[in-house]
Amino acid sequence: MTFAQAVESAFRNALTFSGRSRRPDYWWFFLFVFAGALVIGVIEYAALGGRQWLTRLFQLVVLLPFLAVAWRRLQDTGRPGWMVLIPSVIVMVSAVISGSVSRQMMGRLVDAPEAMRAPDAMAMGAQSGLVLVLSLLQIIAGALIIWWMSRPSQRGPNAYGPEPRVR
């Protein structure tokens, strides 16, 4: 599969989460998304001073096709496609917890002398530790997803469908 075929296939199958996608389908589209965001971001930074609304629009446009091809790629290796969401869920949980820690810290800055109570400091320390653990889990989960995406296709039919044709 060529670069252009992979990009076309990803957009054509943007709403297809069943079936399987081979390694070239995923990695060529990954390159398209990465390079596209990079090029648009650099041009936007130079021309608009870093507003980055075009980059965000590009990322929004490719989000569903990228999720679908990644989902099918995991299924091609014999794993459930929903596992591609694990790093994202960890990011969302980390954001909520770190937002809570940030609010508590801002409250401490505003109410400085009275806010220096030990129970609050212990709670913030525990939440900060949890954010650190979640960050490490995110790195591990991301590395695991990348490793899975790089694995060869499962030969023959699997629970997610027949082996894709090699073109």
Secondary structure per residue as TSV (DSSP state, phi and psi in degrees):
chain	resnum	aa	ss	phi	psi
A	1	M	-	360.0	135.0
A	2	T	-	-87.9	170.3
A	3	F	H	-56.9	-50.5
A	4	A	H	-63.1	-40.8
A	5	Q	H	-63.8	-38.5
A	6	A	H	-66.3	-42.4
A	7	V	H	-65.5	-45.7
A	8	E	H	-60.9	-44.5
A	9	S	H	-62.9	-40.9
A	10	A	H	-62.9	-43.4
A	11	F	H	-72.1	-37.1
A	12	R	H	-65.0	-34.7
A	13	N	T	-106.5	30.1
A	14	A	T	-61.7	-25.8
A	15	L	T	-106.1	11.6
A	16	T	-	-102.7	110.9
A	17	F	-	-108.0	0.1
A	18	S	S	-99.2	157.4
A	19	G	S	93.4	-161.0
A	20	R	-	-136.8	150.2
A	21	S	-	-129.1	138.0
A	22	R	-	-79.5	169.9
A	23	R	H	-55.2	-47.1
A	24	P	H	-60.1	-36.7
A	25	D	H	-55.6	-48.9
A	26	Y	H	-71.0	-51.3
A	27	W	H	-70.8	-34.6
A	28	W	H	-65.6	-40.7
A	29	F	H	-69.8	-36.7
A	30	F	H	-57.0	-45.6
A	31	L	H	-60.8	-42.9
A	32	F	H	-59.3	-47.2
A	33	V	H	-64.7	-47.9
A	34	F	H	-62.3	-51.1
A	35	A	H	-65.9	-40.4
A	36	G	H	-61.3	-46.2
A	37	A	H	-65.1	-38.9
A	38	L	H	-65.2	-50.0
A	39	V	H	-64.1	-46.6
A	40	I	H	-62.7	-40.7
A	41	G	H	-63.1	-43.1
A	42	V	H	-65.9	-45.3
A	43	I	H	-62.9	-43.7
A	44	E	H	-64.7	-40.1
A	45	Y	H	-64.2	-42.6
A	46	A	H	-69.4	-39.7
A	47	A	H	-87.3	-37.4
A	48	L	H	-113.9	3.4
A	49	G	S	74.6	27.4
A	50	G	S	90.0	20.9
A	51	R	-	-67.5	-37.9
A	52	Q	-	63.2	25.1
A	53	W	H	-74.9	-29.3
A	54	L	H	-69.7	-38.4
A	55	T	H	-62.8	-44.2
A	56	R	H	-64.5	-38.4
A	57	L	H	-63.7	-44.0
A	58	F	H	-59.2	-46.9
A	59	Q	H	-62.7	-36.1
A	60	L	H	-66.9	-40.0
A	61	V	H	-65.8	-38.2
A	62	V	H	-91.0	-3.8
A	63	L	H	-59.6	-53.9
A	64	L	H	-66.4	-45.5
A	65	P	H	-60.7	-38.7
A	66	F	H	-67.6	-42.1
A	67	L	H	-62.5	-42.3
A	68	A	H	-65.4	-44.3
A	69	V	H	-69.2	-35.2
A	70	A	H	-67.2	-40.5
A	71	W	H	-58.7	-50.2
A	72	R	H	-66.2	-33.3
A	73	R	H	-64.5	-42.8
A	74	L	H	-63.0	-39.6
A	75	Q	H	-64.9	-30.5
A	76	D	H	-66.5	-27.3
A	77	T	T	-89.3	2.0
A	78	G	T	91.3	8.7
A	79	R	S	-106.8	152.3
A	80	P	-	-65.1	138.7
A	81	G	G	-63.7	-30.4
A	82	W	G	-61.7	-16.9
A	83	M	G	-64.6	-18.0
A	84	V	G	-67.5	-18.2
A	85	L	G	-83.6	-12.8
A	86	I	H	-56.4	-50.7
A	87	P	H	-59.8	-35.9
A	88	S	H	-66.2	-40.8
A	89	V	H	-63.5	-41.5
A	90	I	H	-62.9	-40.3
A	91	V	H	-61.5	-45.1
A	92	M	H	-64.0	-43.5
A	93	V	H	-63.3	-42.8
A	94	S	H	-61.5	-41.2
A	95	A	H	-63.6	-41.9
A	96	V	H	-64.3	-45.7
A	97	I	H	-68.0	-44.0
A	98	S	H	-67.6	-31.4
A	99	G	H	-63.7	-38.8
A	100	S	H	-65.3	-43.0
A	101	V	H	-63.4	-42.6
A	102	S	H	-62.2	-42.2
A	103	R	H	-62.0	-41.8
A	104	Q	H	-64.5	-40.6
A	105	M	H	-66.4	-39.6
A	106	M	H	-64.6	-38.9
A	107	G	H	-62.0	-37.0
A	108	R	H	-65.9	-38.7
A	109	L	H	-67.2	-37.0
A	110	V	H	-73.0	-44.6
A	111	D	T	-104.1	44.5
A	112	A	H	-42.9	-64.7
A	113	P	H	-64.5	-42.7
A	114	E	H	-74.9	-25.2
A	115	A	H	-82.6	-3.7
A	116	M	-	-85.2	46.7
A	117	R	-	-85.6	144.1
A	118	A	H	-62.1	-42.9
A	119	P	H	-60.4	-38.8
A	120	D	H	-64.9	-41.4
A	121	A	H	-64.4	-38.4
A	122	M	H	-67.0	-41.1
A	123	A	H	-64.2	-42.0
A	124	M	H	-65.0	-38.5
A	125	G	H	-63.5	-41.0
A	126	A	H	-65.7	-42.6
A	127	Q	H	-66.3	-38.6
A	128	S	H	-64.1	-39.7
A	129	G	H	-63.6	-38.9
A	130	L	H	-65.1	-40.1
A	131	V	H	-61.8	-40.4
A	132	L	H	-63.2	-44.9
A	133	V	H	-62.0	-44.3
A	134	L	H	-64.1	-35.8
A	135	S	H	-63.8	-43.1
A	136	L	H	-64.3	-41.1
A	137	L	H	-62.0	-37.3
A	138	Q	H	-64.3	-42.1
A	139	I	H	-63.3	-45.0
A	140	I	H	-64.0	-45.6
A	141	A	H	-63.5	-41.5
A	142	G	H	-62.4	-43.0
A	143	A	H	-64.6	-38.9
A	144	L	H	-64.8	-42.8
A	145	I	H	-61.9	-44.8
A	146	I	H	-60.5	-43.0
A	147	W	H	-62.4	-45.1
A	148	W	H	-61.2	-40.9
A	149	M	H	-64.8	-25.7
A	150	S	H	-88.6	-7.2
A	151	R	S	-72.6	152.6
A	152	P	-	-65.6	158.1
A	153	S	-	-63.3	148.5
A	154	Q	-	-74.7	125.2
A	155	R	S	-69.2	141.8
A	156	G	S	74.0	-177.5
A	157	P	-	-68.4	147.7
A	158	N	B	-130.4	-169.6
A	159	A	T	-62.5	-15.7
A	160	Y	T	-105.3	1.8
A	161	G	B	133.3	-179.4
A	162	P	S	-72.5	159.5
A	163	E	-	-64.4	131.9
A	164	P	-	-62.2	148.2
A	165	R	-	-69.6	143.5
A	166	V	-	-87.8	127.3
A	167	R	-	-101.4	360.0
